[in-house]
Amino acid sequence: IVQGSVADLRRIIYDLNPMTLDDLGLVLTVTNYLDNLTKQTGIETRFTLLGREIRLASQVELSLFRIVQEATNNCRKHAQARLIEVTLEFSRQAVSLAIKDDGVGFDVGKIQAKLKSGKHYGLLSMQSRVNVLSGSMRISSQPEKGAKVLVKIPLVGSEGGQIH
């Protein structure tokens, strides 16, 4: 029991502050995270990189990683997904992130109402992180058709989105 608790504690500490982010960058940190998610849950994950990774300001990389964590956690808790796909795209002007699942989906209007009422902390956290970086976030879903979160962070002229 103690060994299991220590392993859980180490995982929690890593999730709070992934040391690999500074050392290995966003791409390897996300792929490691997705591999661990698959091992822990049995949910298949796929990662796609478009463009060539650009090292970003640590605040931007951490925010993007946290968004991946929150979105995949929502998939795990609510979606009954069998597959989660994460796409990260680097361009000169922006970094884009898409998290898509094949789960049960939901009514976006109801989620928007929850966001306005302040009752959906995970989505509020993702939106706050995006707002701080002058980015945009769009959620799309339909019942029985899965869900998709799209995030775009500008790399030029934003508050913290500058290339590192």
Steps between C-alpha positions, in 0.01 A plus 500: 500500500783738589681432172177564309446824690857615430455423129171696498664792680789506250253499210306788656817702557612435142159602366515824697844594376632281219876535521537360150329808357806721554745226406328318213248753370128492443487226235683231699323596822158467335590169334628361833183620672278336237696173522449498877130582457461198272682274748285623791160500329515278193376791287686507169681829435652639182730798469564694180759775459455741211790729420825502693501547876596849611603550861259749652502710814463265798163657590365414153631143507364440849160644407475280191601194700239582768234535230592155366477361855162658570346410165617137519383482862156614385509229231590242760237609754205589280537386139529121529751539217694214346734734310646843575691680225728795574638714219758771559584736215784751495512785250684831498188689613335259745496170679176303471378214711210264430373233738235272350321196640259239368284503813135566577517872424281766658278798435736798462222743602469332840875515552504870406232561765713315758800713402303820553380377838859424605422134571733324260844567644701298250364685198529831684864423577572421134323818384690711755835363386411574138381853584822584686694413183267704273385180333172346399322180600208330330312194619290297260295191571176321431339224702636160394759664268790575734649837583782724382686783673692737272750746645707757311769712664663780299880512513536861394360802682354306791561528872734207559458320171838609369744237389741402777 
